[in-house]
Amino acid sequence: MSVRSRHTAVVAILTVATALLFVTCGTITDIGASVGEATGTIDRRQADSIRRTGERMERSFEDFTPEQEYYIGRSVAATVLDRYPAYENEEANEYLDAIGQIVVLSSDRP
């Protein structure tokens, strides 16, 4: 199989896998990785990486409990505040505060 044919096969497999990603992420990526590996387009390490990525993507679409969401938000906020300094621009801060207030008023969450 020529390099161009392999490239075309990989692109086709990844396109189909991506298009169906939201349906059954793990199954589609497993099929795509298996076909790519069987045709010699990708090696076992790459196929395993594709499978792991598919599994992680599938888990990322699971619903969080309110408690999990709270702690994830706290963790992300702490990381951001630790990594970046406060932005000292009163006009920008007022604008962002207004957006935040609109989101709060529009939310069905407490």
N, C-alpha and C positions, 0 to 999 in steps of 0.2 A: 504494500500500500504506500503510495507516495505521501510526502509530507503535506502537500496541498489537500489530498483526500482525507488524511487524518485530521487536519485542521478543520475541514468542512464537517467531518463527522462529529468532532468535539463541539463545534459551534451548534450544530443541529441538536445534539444531545442536551447541551446546556440550555438551549433556547426552549426546548420542550420541558425540561425539568423546571426551569424558571417560570414558564407559563402555568404549569400545574402546581407550583410550589404551595400555593395557598389551599389547595385541595387536600393533598396528603403528602406533606413535605418529606417525611421519612421514606415512604414507599417510592416516590418518584425519584428522589436523589439516589436511593439504593439501586433502582433499575438503571438510571443513567450511569452511575459509577460502575455497575457490573458490565454494562455494554461497552463502556469506554475501556475497561480493563480487558475484557474478552477480545476486543478488536486490536489491542495493543496500542491504543491511542494514549492511554495513561497507564502509569505503573500502579502497583498495589498501594504504595504510600499515598499517592494522589487520590486514588479511589477511596481509601479509608478517610482521608481528609474531607472529601466531598460528603461521605456518609455522616461524619461527625457534625459537619456544618448543617446538614439537613436536619439532624436530630435536635441541634440547638435552636434552629429556626422554628421547628415545630413546637418546642417547649416555650419559645418566646411568645407564642400566640395564646398560651393558656391564661385564664383569668386569674388575677391576684385577689386575695381576700383583702378587705379594707385594712386589716392589721399589717399585712405584707406591704401593701401600697404605702402605708404610713412610714414604715421603717425604711423602705427603699427611698422614699422622698427625703427622709432625714439624712440618710447616708449620702445621697447625691448632693444635697445642699451643703453638707459638711465638707465634702470633697471640693466642690466649687469654691466655697468660701476660703478654704485652706490654700487652694492653688492660685486664685486670682484676687487681686486687690479690689476694693470697692471702687466703683466708677464715680468719680466726683464731678458730675454734670447734673445740676439741679433740674434743668429742663428735660433731659433724657430720663432721669429718675421719676419725675412727675408723670411723664408719658407712660413709662412702664408700669407705674403704680395704677394709673387709670385703666390700662389694659387688664391688669390683675384684678381690679375691682369689678370690671365687666365680666370677667370669667367667673369670679365668685358669685356674682348676682345671677348668672346664667346657669350655674351648676345646680344639679339636684342633690349634690352631696353636702353634708353639713360643713 
